Amino acid sequence: MDSLNNTDGVNVTGSAENPADTAAETAANDSVIVEPINNASDNTEASGAETVNDQAQATAYEPINEEEIKRSKKAYFASFSWKLLVALLAIFAAQIITMIPETIIVAVLQFIADKMHNGLSDFVSGLFDKGIINSITAVMSYVYLIISDSVGALVLWLLTRKKAQKPEKHNMKFSWWLVCFMCCFGIGGIGSVIGAIVNGIVTLPSTMLTTLFSFISPLTGQNVVQNLIYKDNSWAYLFMGIIAVGIVVPFLEELIFRKLLIDGTSKYGYAAGILLSGLTFGLFHGNFVQFFYATALGILFAYIYAATGKLRYSALLHMGYNLYASAVIPLARKLIPQNALDEIQKAYALFYNNVTNQTMDSLRALEKFYDTMGRIISKYPTVVLGSFAVIVVYLFYILLILIGIIMIIVFMKKALEFRKTMMLGQKGTKPCALFNWASILLWVMLGLIFVLYYGLLFIASLMHLFK
């Protein structure tokens, strides 16, 4: 019988030179297989009832086993979700704690600048210049981002290191990495548009209040990272922006939301962990402007880490995408002096106020604004070069977005085909990961950040209203 199963035509049971011996041996093997069945037939009546009972019991217990598997999955993902919740709480606590010394230092410097400026030497008083104070504030803002993310990564690693299951390691071709990098800009562009629309709807009450009572700048939800990047134009702040937003923070976020999260949730496949990674990463940003593209990018980065098992690919994608905003755009803006930016902002604020309050004819207000801009350009000749550089950088960014969208469309089919080769997990695993007691607490906490952020915007609008 074995020789019949040998598809290569190699005789493994006897010599081909003696067919009689082979036939006899085959018959003997057949008798060995058949013999237990014949012996068992003597006891068919005795064992028949037991066989039927065993089958009935297996059928009866099958739904219970499915429920037990479901409970086991929920318990597994809940054990990780509460650890992730603790790590994120540690990040928020570290941010609050590190903001205290920043607030004290800035308050002291501001007090000295306001109260003692005239009595100090030119050198000492220059140390308390408003621009320097703003730079110190900006740099410390980046420092507490690094500290808080480092604390969160350390806490999550300590809680999950014993049960981590790392994906298999595979190399990623540079051409595919480059395609994914371009797709990041496409995802960022589409997500930013969706986020801006949703954010505009959510902040409509605040915007209506501020517009109704003609305040200079309407209060709307802003991209928190961009607020940090464009808060100051000093070299110190630009350097810290590149180090923090461009390198350190992306690495720490990849460590938390990709490596530690995927390693800690891969027991039942990668699909649930990938989705959990994207959602928590998007919600962690705390505003709708960033939520949609951060969620999509988080899913892409998690997908790449799960497929390769190497953090460097997703980390480099994250760093490269952030560096464009934290390095390329600010470097172009650096060609415009900070004093020129301040004067341009004041000129625009005056123009906006004149038009909104109808204190001046619109055409007359526009002429006055152009006259002011002419004086600023004469005073700061590099404004024209800097403005041109900024326009080129933003146009190139739009081009990257368009190329990224094309890449997404072209390579979507190949990505879906590659998806079939991955261990994405069993059906019904994702609900167990997203809707257990710990993950629900996680969603509630992250949702409260949104409520707090937009609630404060509305309260600020009311305070301006009754000021």
BELMO-V338431 format. One line per field, one symbol per residue. burial: + if it has 16 or more other C-alpha atoms within 10 Angstrom, else -. A space follows every 10 residues. Layout:
BEGIN
burial = ???
END
This chain:
BEGIN
burial = ---------- ---------- -+---+---- ---------- ---------- ---------- ---------+ --++++++++ ++++++++++ ++-++--++- -+--++--++ --+---+--- -------++- ++++++++++ ++++++-+++ +++++++-++ ---+-++--- ------+--+ ++++++++++ ++-+++-+++ --+-+++-++ +--+++-+++ +-+-+--+++ -+++--++-+ ++++++++++ ++++++++++ ++++++++++ ++++++++++ ++++++++++ ++++++++++ ++++++++++ +-++++++++ ++++++++++ +++++++--+ ---+--++-+ ++++++---- ----++--+- -++--+---- -++--++-++ --+---+--+ +++++-++-- ---------- ---++---++ -+++-+++++ -++-+++-++ ---+--++-- +------
END
